[in-house]
């Protein structure tokens, strides 16, 4: 028995927002933001009266509290901050880690009512045991432990009641803000409106757990033909106990990848873990055409055997065959051949550059930005500075990042964090297996080129 996904998992899953609702939500957002600023100002005054100057930690704490008050949409934005210390700094990222899976849970009476609506009976009737206290609580859903009548331990992911109605006004506001952001050159480079559209589409898909169950199986299968399929796994889904708003999976006992002390105490090789995560991400994107789009630390675990266990496939990215072919050539041009003129042409083929200008000039700009990648240790590399340089190049050539590339970039930020935690001196490009994988990509790119010439 399989779980049938929604055939059109798009933003249509979000209800239509009336002008009155949008205005009301905007007013509420403004009030929460103002309240956060007020709390910070009051705390600053109290600190000064006591002879203490508030620091960055106080600011980060109040920003995190404000995001929590603003609701699930902003909690998801906070999750990106938590997993990207290279961009947002360690103080803010550390403060936001509580939003990864420790959001305040919904009252169980509401959760139980939703469960009965979807499965026709209360949790304690469907399962042999069911713990009313969740073990994790995120922006869209919370997770409870249970035991099947056959004895297997499971976790039950249950959607927050009324979450679609809460998300829809926020998305409408973000769409309007994105239009304003695109007035700036940086906003146009990021294609802010497209990013918000993808965010909305992703939320629409995420609100139907049947999509996630089907995607989880598809992702795992797409890795099996390659050499990395036996290094990762996903939990087994029980379709008979899975609906649009409830998903039941096997309970996996594993350690979060960012729990450095526990990972090392278990004897796991940090370099092997980040290598396997990076290779599985690259292989699923370049060959399978489907990659995990939310690799924050709560979704990447390490089991007793050292396998990576990936959770929460509510957000994924997809590349069609043509895009995969262009991306393979782009990686070879930048990392292996260091042919920056050819890389510039590949980016143009992706539709990312609207003012290519001189090919030579574009190649020179790419060379300045990417050549340090082959010699700099990951532990000492400044991704913030690299981001500024890429923004400068994009500005010069009116570049707009394709939607899926933005999502890939987000995953690389997550991988970057785990690299710096577990293998700070590891040079990916010098690693034998990474090099071998890139050599294989190069051969494929060459075959692609020859087939186009025929």
Order of alpha helices (4+ residues) and beta strands (2+ residues): alpha-alpha-alpha-alpha-alpha-alpha-alpha-beta-beta-beta-beta-alpha-alpha-alpha-alpha-beta-beta-beta-alpha-alpha-beta-beta-beta-beta-alpha-alpha-alpha-alpha-alpha-alpha
